[in-house]
Amino acid sequence: MFFEIIGKPDTNTNIYEFTAPEIKQTSFRLDGVFSPLEELTNEPLYFVEVQFYRDKQFYDRLFTSIFLYFTQYQPPNPDWFTIVIYDKRSNERSYPPRYRSLLEPHLRRFYLDELDNAPDDSLGIGIALLVVESENKAGEFAKTLISKAKEELTDTLIQRKVLEFIEAIVVYKFPNLSREEIETMLNLNILKETRVYQEAKAEGEEEGELKAKLKILPKLVQRGLSVQEIAELLELDDDTIRQALGE
């Protein structure tokens, strides 16, 4: 009766077994989602996955996670794209034929070691390429990116986060080196490289070091630094910072 309803009455029903399977749901987590602002419902959603190892069930989990997201969050956006970023093509498994209907309209794949057409002057692309750079070139390349970040990023907090990100990538590439050794290799002391610290140092020469440091506390708090980070930045103890902040 089923095959008659769907217009295929000549189907050999003996080749099918009918069951009512229970689907057990495991925990899924997406690497990230770029969601447009609430009022921009016509803009697409971007699901982002970063995959640096071969996984035969990757696409199964990926699309399961996305459709569970739709079920739970009910986004109003009619369009969506899945962006998968691989370090290299060899870490991609064969694309399952059962998802072929999703391939062209929704899936985009990028391979970091094949970004040949990327602009040479892009800081963002440069940081992405650092991930797949060889160890013998990574140190010098990271130094170039650090100099570029200091030149281009005027917002102190953003600059600091980018420098930390570059450092984190180098730490990942050199797991046998300590953070101090990494900073020495990169000629980098993230906290003391910030413009706010340099301003404090200059003011300290004119007004007295402690007074100048305490004067810029509101700026540091506005930029989201914690008490511990501020204390390390200004080379003061935590209690002095808390007392100055009235905590």
KOLZA-487028 format. One record per residue (C-alpha): residue in one letter; x, y, z. Coordinates in nm, 4 decimals, padded with zeros to 6 digits. Example, Ala and Ser with C-alpha at 12.3 -4.5 7.8 and 13.67 -1.06 7.14 Angstrom:
{site "A"; {01.2300; -00.4500; 00.7800}}
{site "S"; {01.3670; -00.1060; 00.7140}}
//
This chain:
{site "M"; {00.0000; 00.0000; 00.0000}}
{site "F"; {00.2837; 00.2415; 00.0846}}
{site "F"; {00.4518; 00.1943; -00.2524}}
{site "E"; {00.1199; 00.2360; -00.4313}}
{site "I"; {00.0637; 00.5650; -00.2467}}
{site "I"; {00.4009; 00.7027; -00.3582}}
{site "G"; {00.3404; 00.5979; -00.7200}}
{site "K"; {00.5761; 00.2968; -00.7301}}
{site "P"; {00.3401; -00.0051; -00.7271}}
{site "D"; {00.5878; -00.2286; -00.9129}}
{site "T"; {00.8510; -00.2078; -00.6390}}
{site "N"; {00.9715; -00.5463; -00.5135}}
{site "T"; {00.8635; -00.5163; -00.1501}}
{site "N"; {01.0620; -00.8257; -00.0560}}
{site "I"; {01.3866; -00.6259; -00.0700}}
{site "Y"; {01.2708; -00.4004; 00.2148}}
{site "E"; {01.2359; -00.4543; 00.5869}}
{site "F"; {01.0076; -00.2160; 00.7762}}
{site "T"; {01.1092; -00.1151; 01.1314}}
{site "A"; {01.0375; 00.1674; 01.3776}}
{site "P"; {01.3852; 00.2389; 01.5181}}
{site "E"; {01.4464; 00.4397; 01.8333}}
{site "I"; {01.6899; 00.7257; 01.7672}}
{site "K"; {01.9165; 00.7869; 02.0644}}
{site "Q"; {02.0403; 01.1447; 02.0830}}
{site "T"; {02.3944; 01.2042; 02.2032}}
{site "S"; {02.5430; 01.5402; 02.2945}}
{site "F"; {02.6422; 01.7598; 01.9998}}
{site "R"; {02.8262; 02.0906; 01.9940}}
{site "L"; {02.8923; 02.3168; 01.6965}}
{site "D"; {03.2285; 02.4924; 01.6708}}
{site "G"; {03.0480; 02.8184; 01.6050}}
{site "V"; {02.7592; 03.0006; 01.4382}}
{site "F"; {02.7570; 03.3470; 01.2830}}
{site "S"; {02.4004; 03.4655; 01.3465}}
{site "P"; {02.2765; 03.7931; 01.1936}}
{site "L"; {02.1284; 04.0545; 01.4229}}
{site "E"; {01.7682; 03.9918; 01.5207}}
{site "E"; {01.6220; 04.2426; 01.2760}}
{site "L"; {01.8214; 04.1063; 00.9782}}
{site "T"; {01.6224; 03.7895; 00.9218}}
{site "N"; {01.6977; 03.7785; 00.5479}}
{site "E"; {02.0715; 03.7421; 00.6030}}
{site "P"; {02.2088; 03.3850; 00.6056}}
{site "L"; {02.3344; 03.1852; 00.9012}}
{site "Y"; {02.6922; 03.0573; 00.8818}}
{site "F"; {02.7813; 02.7375; 01.0659}}
{site "V"; {03.1587; 02.7103; 01.1099}}
{site "E"; {03.3527; 02.3899; 01.1712}}
{site "V"; {03.7314; 02.3592; 01.1904}}
{site "Q"; {03.8616; 02.0096; 01.1220}}
{site "F"; {04.2299; 01.9205; 01.1526}}
{site "Y"; {04.2100; 01.5414; 01.1642}}
{site "R"; {04.0416; 01.2685; 00.9631}}
{site "D"; {03.7077; 01.1574; 01.1069}}
{site "K"; {03.4852; 00.9116; 00.9226}}
{site "Q"; {03.1720; 01.0327; 01.1046}}
{site "F"; {03.2428; 01.4043; 01.0705}}
{site "Y"; {02.9686; 01.4917; 00.8215}}
{site "D"; {02.7137; 01.2792; 01.0057}}
{site "R"; {02.7728; 01.4712; 01.3280}}
{site "L"; {02.7947; 01.8042; 01.1489}}
{site "F"; {02.4566; 01.7878; 00.9790}}
{site "T"; {02.2930; 01.6253; 01.2819}}
{site "S"; {02.4144; 01.9166; 01.4946}}
{site "I"; {02.2839; 02.1722; 01.2469}}
{site "F"; {01.9353; 02.0218; 01.2263}}
{site "L"; {01.9188; 01.9880; 01.6032}}
{site "Y"; {02.0116; 02.3577; 01.6188}}
{site "F"; {01.7196; 02.4383; 01.3883}}
{site "T"; {01.4864; 02.2311; 01.6065}}
{site "Q"; {01.5920; 02.3920; 01.9340}}
{site "Y"; {01.6526; 02.7555; 01.8311}}
{site "Q"; {01.4055; 02.7952; 01.5418}}
{site "P"; {01.6025; 03.0710; 01.3628}}
{site "P"; {01.3903; 03.2756; 01.1213}}
{site "N"; {01.6646; 03.3037; 00.8582}}
{site "P"; {01.5655; 03.1171; 00.5386}}
{site "D"; {01.9226; 03.0677; 00.4138}}
{site "W"; {02.2142; 02.8902; 00.5759}}
{site "F"; {02.5641; 02.7794; 00.4849}}
{site "T"; {02.8048; 02.5362; 00.6442}}
{site "I"; {03.1698; 02.6441; 00.6252}}
{site "V"; {03.4251; 02.3711; 00.6963}}
{site "I"; {03.7873; 02.4794; 00.7322}}
{site "Y"; {04.0452; 02.2023; 00.6943}}
{site "D"; {04.4167; 02.2402; 00.7544}}
{site "K"; {04.4760; 02.0195; 00.4492}}
{site "R"; {04.2655; 01.8289; 00.2012}}
{site "S"; {04.3967; 01.4886; 00.3111}}
{site "N"; {04.2118; 01.5252; 00.6437}}
{site "E"; {03.8745; 01.5322; 00.4686}}
{site "R"; {03.6873; 01.2041; 00.4517}}
{site "S"; {03.4898; 01.1040; 00.1441}}
{site "Y"; {03.1665; 01.2990; 00.1250}}
{site "P"; {02.8708; 01.0659; 00.2021}}
{site "P"; {02.6393; 01.0323; -00.1027}}
{site "R"; {02.3329; 01.0444; 00.1260}}
{site "Y"; {02.4053; 01.4159; 00.1865}}
{site "R"; {02.4507; 01.5044; -00.1804}}
{site "S"; {02.1382; 01.7210; -00.1803}}
{site "L"; {02.3067; 01.9455; 00.0799}}
{site "L"; {02.6416; 01.9687; -00.0976}}
{site "E"; {02.5912; 02.2396; -00.3597}}
{site "P"; {02.3433; 02.4728; -00.1884}}
{site "H"; {02.4786; 02.4635; 00.1656}}
{site "L"; {02.8341; 02.3302; 00.2062}}
{site "R"; {03.1552; 02.5277; 00.1444}}
{site "R"; {03.4974; 02.3751; 00.2157}}
{site "F"; {03.8283; 02.5597; 00.2519}}
{site "Y"; {04.1816; 02.4218; 00.2922}}
{site "L"; {04.4320; 02.6459; 00.4705}}
{site "D"; {04.7350; 02.5097; 00.2869}}
{site "E"; {04.5674; 02.5905; -00.0474}}
{site "L"; {04.4835; 02.9575; 00.0101}}
{site "D"; {04.6998; 03.0582; -00.2858}}
{site "N"; {04.4737; 03.3467; -00.3901}}
{site "A"; {04.4643; 03.5076; -00.0445}}
{site "P"; {04.5851; 03.8709; -00.0264}}
{site "D"; {04.9414; 03.8952; 00.1043}}
{site "D"; {04.8618; 04.2037; 00.3117}}
{site "S"; {04.5725; 04.0494; 00.5069}}
{site "L"; {04.6494; 04.0108; 00.8776}}
{site "G"; {04.3583; 03.7711; 00.9270}}
{site "I"; {04.4587; 03.5400; 00.6420}}
{site "G"; {04.8184; 03.5580; 00.7595}}
{site "I"; {04.7183; 03.4334; 01.1055}}
{site "A"; {04.5224; 03.1481; 00.9439}}
{site "L"; {04.8254; 03.0535; 00.7333}}
{site "L"; {05.0432; 03.0538; 01.0457}}
{site "V"; {04.8437; 02.7517; 01.1644}}
{site "V"; {04.9747; 02.5401; 00.8743}}
{site "E"; {05.3183; 02.7024; 00.8419}}
{site "S"; {05.6166; 02.4702; 00.8866}}
{site "E"; {05.7983; 02.4806; 01.2209}}
{site "N"; {06.1220; 02.6128; 01.0729}}
{site "K"; {05.9391; 02.9149; 00.9275}}
{site "A"; {05.6685; 02.9679; 01.1910}}
{site "G"; {05.8798; 03.1807; 01.4287}}
{site "E"; {05.9815; 03.4434; 01.1730}}
{site "F"; {05.6351; 03.4456; 01.0166}}
{site "A"; {05.4798; 03.5019; 01.3602}}
{site "K"; {05.7154; 03.7969; 01.4208}}
{site "T"; {05.5999; 03.9513; 01.0921}}
{site "L"; {05.2356; 03.9118; 01.1944}}
{site "I"; {05.3058; 04.0630; 01.5366}}
{site "S"; {05.4626; 04.3710; 01.3762}}
{site "K"; {05.1664; 04.3986; 01.1390}}
{site "A"; {04.9180; 04.3723; 01.4263}}
{site "K"; {05.0960; 04.6497; 01.6186}}
{site "E"; {05.0856; 04.8739; 01.3125}}
{site "E"; {04.7257; 04.8111; 01.2071}}
{site "L"; {04.5322; 04.7586; 01.5312}}
{site "T"; {04.4846; 05.0824; 01.7243}}
{site "D"; {04.2334; 04.9447; 01.9749}}
{site "T"; {04.4421; 04.8275; 02.2707}}
{site "L"; {04.2140; 04.5416; 02.3761}}
{site "I"; {04.1759; 04.4032; 02.0232}}
{site "Q"; {04.5495; 04.4286; 01.9630}}
{site "R"; {04.6200; 04.2410; 02.2843}}
{site "K"; {04.3756; 03.9636; 02.1983}}
{site "V"; {04.5252; 03.9243; 01.8499}}
{site "L"; {04.8775; 03.9085; 01.9928}}
{site "E"; {04.7602; 03.6451; 02.2409}}
{site "F"; {04.6026; 03.4489; 01.9555}}
{site "I"; {04.9237; 03.4560; 01.7522}}
{site "E"; {05.1166; 03.3443; 02.0587}}
{site "A"; {04.8654; 03.0621; 02.1213}}
{site "I"; {04.9149; 02.9305; 01.7677}}
{site "V"; {05.2925; 02.9275; 01.8150}}
{site "V"; {05.2502; 02.7488; 02.1503}}
{site "Y"; {05.0407; 02.4877; 01.9690}}
{site "K"; {05.3128; 02.4440; 01.7066}}
{site "F"; {05.5927; 02.4188; 01.9653}}
{site "P"; {05.4429; 02.2115; 02.2510}}
{site "N"; {05.7843; 02.1440; 02.4054}}
{site "L"; {05.8577; 02.5129; 02.4678}}
{site "S"; {05.7362; 02.7059; 02.7714}}
{site "R"; {05.5399; 03.0290; 02.7368}}
{site "E"; {05.8479; 03.2231; 02.8491}}
{site "E"; {06.0539; 03.0556; 02.5772}}
{site "I"; {05.7845; 03.1344; 02.3202}}
{site "E"; {05.7776; 03.5009; 02.4238}}
{site "T"; {06.1560; 03.5152; 02.4022}}
{site "M"; {06.1479; 03.3600; 02.0555}}
{site "L"; {05.8884; 03.6134; 01.9393}}
{site "N"; {06.0404; 03.9094; 02.1268}}
{site "L"; {05.6956; 03.9483; 02.2781}}
{site "N"; {05.5653; 04.0508; 02.6197}}
{site "I"; {05.1969; 04.0898; 02.5486}}
{site "L"; {05.0987; 04.3002; 02.8472}}
{site "K"; {05.3883; 04.5429; 02.8180}}
{site "E"; {05.3473; 04.5780; 02.4402}}
{site "T"; {05.0097; 04.7519; 02.4745}}
{site "R"; {04.9705; 05.1225; 02.4089}}
{site "V"; {04.8075; 05.1729; 02.7489}}
{site "Y"; {05.1161; 05.0409; 02.9248}}
{site "Q"; {05.3447; 05.2630; 02.7176}}
{site "E"; {05.1280; 05.5653; 02.8023}}
{site "A"; {05.1484; 05.4765; 03.1702}}
{site "K"; {05.5243; 05.4475; 03.1486}}
{site "A"; {05.5538; 05.7890; 02.9828}}
{site "E"; {05.3222; 05.9517; 03.2361}}
{site "G"; {05.5151; 05.7857; 03.5158}}
{site "E"; {05.8305; 05.9660; 03.4146}}
{site "E"; {05.6491; 06.2995; 03.4487}}
{site "E"; {05.4182; 06.2510; 03.7476}}
{site "G"; {05.5617; 05.9686; 03.9484}}
{site "E"; {05.5281; 05.6038; 03.8620}}
{site "L"; {05.2601; 05.4899; 04.1089}}
{site "K"; {05.0395; 05.7963; 04.0606}}
{site "A"; {05.0499; 05.7596; 03.6839}}
{site "K"; {04.9724; 05.3895; 03.6964}}
{site "L"; {04.6708; 05.4403; 03.9221}}
{site "K"; {04.5509; 05.7205; 03.6976}}
{site "I"; {04.4949; 05.4851; 03.4043}}
{site "L"; {04.3086; 05.2198; 03.6049}}
{site "P"; {03.9658; 05.3247; 03.4653}}
{site "K"; {04.0959; 05.2820; 03.1105}}
{site "L"; {04.2157; 04.9315; 03.1859}}
{site "V"; {03.8886; 04.8350; 03.3544}}
{site "Q"; {03.6901; 04.9680; 03.0555}}
{site "R"; {03.8956; 04.7439; 02.8299}}
{site "G"; {03.7865; 04.4391; 03.0260}}
{site "L"; {04.1105; 04.3523; 03.2048}}
{site "S"; {04.0846; 04.1620; 03.5309}}
{site "V"; {04.2474; 04.2710; 03.8579}}
{site "Q"; {04.5189; 04.0093; 03.8103}}
{site "E"; {04.5907; 04.1228; 03.4544}}
{site "I"; {04.6040; 04.4886; 03.5599}}
{site "A"; {04.8376; 04.4048; 03.8471}}
{site "E"; {05.0705; 04.2176; 03.6121}}
{site "L"; {05.0536; 04.4940; 03.3525}}
{site "L"; {05.1354; 04.7727; 03.5994}}
{site "E"; {05.3727; 04.5614; 03.8089}}
{site "L"; {05.1688; 04.6202; 04.1271}}
{site "D"; {05.0198; 04.3730; 04.3735}}
{site "D"; {04.6518; 04.2746; 04.3578}}
{site "D"; {04.5648; 04.4438; 04.6881}}
{site "T"; {04.6915; 04.7813; 04.5653}}
{site "I"; {04.4729; 04.7528; 04.2561}}
{site "R"; {04.1642; 04.6475; 04.4539}}
{site "Q"; {04.2153; 04.9292; 04.7037}}
{site "A"; {04.2462; 05.1828; 04.4240}}
{site "L"; {03.9288; 05.0479; 04.2644}}
{site "G"; {03.7465; 05.0584; 04.5970}}
{site "E"; {03.6842; 04.6848; 04.6085}}
//
